[in-house]
Amino acid sequence: MTAREVIVVGGGLIGSLVAFTLRRAGADVLVLDAGRRGAAWRAAGGLLTPDGERLRGTPLEPDALAGLRHWPGLARDLETASGQPVFFREGVRRLKASGGEACTPGEASLHPPSVVRAARQTVQVVAAQVVGLDPVRGGVWVRAAAGEWHAQTVVLAAGAWSGAFGLPVTAVQGQALLLDSPAEVGALYGPLTRGFPPYALSRPDGVYVGATSRPSWATTPDPHATRWLLGVARQLVPEVKTPVQTRLVGLRPVTPDGLPLVAPHPGLPGVVVAAGHGRHGALLAPVTAARVLALVGAGVPA
Ligand SMILES: Cc1cc2nc3c(=O)[nH]c(=O)nc-3n(C[C@H](O)[C@H](O)[C@H](O)COP(=O)(O)OP(=O)(O)OC[C@H]3O[C@@H](n4cnc5c(N)ncnc54)[C@H](O)[C@@H]3O)c2cc1C
């Protein structure tokens, strides 16, 4: 048994950035991560584009714009603290169906796996799949096959799997392709057809083409999605003719109303929830981390 001030359950995009932010504020933080197949951060594109995602006029607009404002500084802080690059780059071009392009100043992209790895560098991370959270006087017991821990406060950031802890969170699967190419295509949003527009961007690991969206817990790529994504690649980046390097599958954590849950757990005293960021976890992570810091600092009702 080890006692900690804060234990973060789940070291994905949200959990690792929450842990980084808490640690920087002086908290004693431990991250427990299950290494789940299908974790969204491994498959995420890394676009930070409120306009591409049509968030203007939605309840997410203020946090999305705040996320965009915070990212340049957060990326620098992460790189300084970890000594690792996160590949933050300004500039997203949106192709219009009528021809021409639009671009919103400040929109940007980054490399989600690098962000998670950099943030994890700054805190202790233990491989463990948490199966139980038991509130007790003065804190919470955290149970996993790998061990038991006691924390004053737990932050539950288990992505789509947060539903196992009494929360209305489930999975929307997204598939994407990484093309084995050093081509410099920037960050490109396709014209709006229906649903969400396809996109392509250059990353350190290749040209990323995304992304499908359907309610499912499946974590293996399927040929139908691959065919659609190859069509997107031909449309958006015809100059990239290299083969598919990796087929990515991630489970986006979603809530019934599409809004993230960042609040004390309704049934577990001492537990703060940070889950349900859907398709915007990278964009919203800075604001979520600041909100969790405020909740933990204020003392979660025990
Ligand atoms: C194809 C695709 C493209 C995307 N593109 C973008 C984009 O361009 N921009 C953007 O802003 N967002 C994007 N997203 C969304 C973004 O990836 C998610 O919103 C974000 O990853 C959610 O972060 P999270 O930490 O809540 O969940 P995850 O990133 O899924 O991390 C959850 C973590 O919790 C761990 N875990 C689960 N259960 C347990 C347990 N019981 N005990 C311990 N650990 C546990 C898992 O191992 C995992 O590491 C995309 C997602 C997908 C799938």
The ligand as a Gaussian input file, in Angstrom:
#p B3LYP/6-31G(d) Opt

LIG

0 1
 C       -9.424000       8.891000     -34.731000
 C       -9.468000       9.986000     -33.708000
 C       -9.084000      11.271000     -34.050000
 C       -9.104000      12.296000     -33.094000
 N       -8.669000      13.536000     -33.443000
 C       -8.691000      14.545000     -32.538000
 C       -8.230000      15.829000     -32.893000
 O       -7.748000      16.048000     -34.013000
 N       -8.332000      16.830000     -31.953000
 C       -8.842000      16.620000     -30.695000
 O       -8.938000      17.561000     -29.905000
 N       -9.261000      15.377000     -30.335000
 C       -9.206000      14.349000     -31.219000
 N       -9.652000      13.104000     -30.868000
 C      -10.269000      12.926000     -29.561000
 C       -9.263000      12.679000     -28.456000
 O       -8.377000      11.660000     -28.830000
 C      -10.016000      12.283000     -27.173000
 O      -10.992000      13.252000     -26.861000
 C       -9.031000      12.184000     -26.011000
 O       -8.020000      11.248000     -26.287000
 C       -9.758000      11.786000     -24.732000
 O       -8.800000      11.730000     -23.724000
 P       -8.973000      10.763000     -22.468000
 O       -7.732000      10.877000     -21.675000
 O      -10.291000      11.057000     -21.819000
 O       -9.125000       9.289000     -23.093000
 P       -7.987000       8.396000     -23.776000
 O       -7.096000       9.233000     -24.595000
 O       -8.715000       7.254000     -24.414000
 O       -7.146000       7.856000     -22.537000
 C       -7.761000       7.066000     -21.553000
 C       -6.653000       6.353000     -20.798000
 O       -7.227000       5.696000     -19.677000
 C       -6.633000       4.421000     -19.535000
 N       -7.587000       3.570000     -18.790000
 C       -8.800000       3.135000     -19.196000
 N       -9.390000       2.410000     -18.242000
 C       -8.533000       2.393000     -17.189000
 C       -8.573000       1.793000     -15.894000
 N       -9.633000       1.093000     -15.483000
 N       -7.493000       1.944000     -15.069000
 C       -6.409000       2.669000     -15.477000
 N       -6.332000       3.252000     -16.698000
 C       -7.378000       3.122000     -17.543000
 C       -6.352000       3.954000     -20.939000
 O       -5.317000       2.990000     -20.973000
 C       -5.967000       5.278000     -21.637000
 O       -4.553000       5.490000     -21.663000
 C       -9.593000      12.037000     -31.780000
 C       -9.942000      10.739000     -31.436000
 C       -9.882000       9.720000     -32.370000
 C      -10.267000       8.328000     -31.957000

